[in-house]
Amino acid sequence: MGASFLLILITSVHPNAKKAEIKDLISVPITPQVTLLSFALGFYFGNNKEN
């Protein structure tokens, strides 16, 4: 996940970057990563409520 955000940072400051193509390329790996992270956090904090 950190590599994706590093890629976003590098491409956002690059002056010759094609913004439309970058937007399409970034949305592909970010969407499942956010979903998995949300699921993991929900599962973790849902289990901690019982304790």
MOSUL-V505672 format. One record per residue. N is the residue number from 0. RES is the residue in one small letter. OMEGA is omega as a letter, one per 30 degrees, with the letter a starting at -180 (* if undefined). Layout:
n: (N;N)
res: (RES;RES)
omega: (OMEGA;OMEGA)
This chain:
n: (0;1;2;3;4;5;6;7;8;9;10;11;12;13;14;15;16;17;18;19;20;21;22;23;24;25;26;27;28;29;30;31;32;33;34;35;36;37;38;39;40;41;42;43;44;45;46;47;48;49;50)
res: (m;g;a;s;f;l;l;i;l;i;t;s;v;h;p;n;a;k;k;a;e;i;k;d;l;i;s;v;p;i;t;p;q;v;t;l;l;s;f;a;l;g;f;y;f;g;n;n;k;e;n)
omega: (l;l;l;a;l;l;l;a;a;a;a;l;l;a;a;a;l;a;a;l;l;l;l;a;a;a;a;a;a;a;l;l;l;l;l;l;l;l;a;l;l;l;a;a;l;l;a;l;a;a;*)
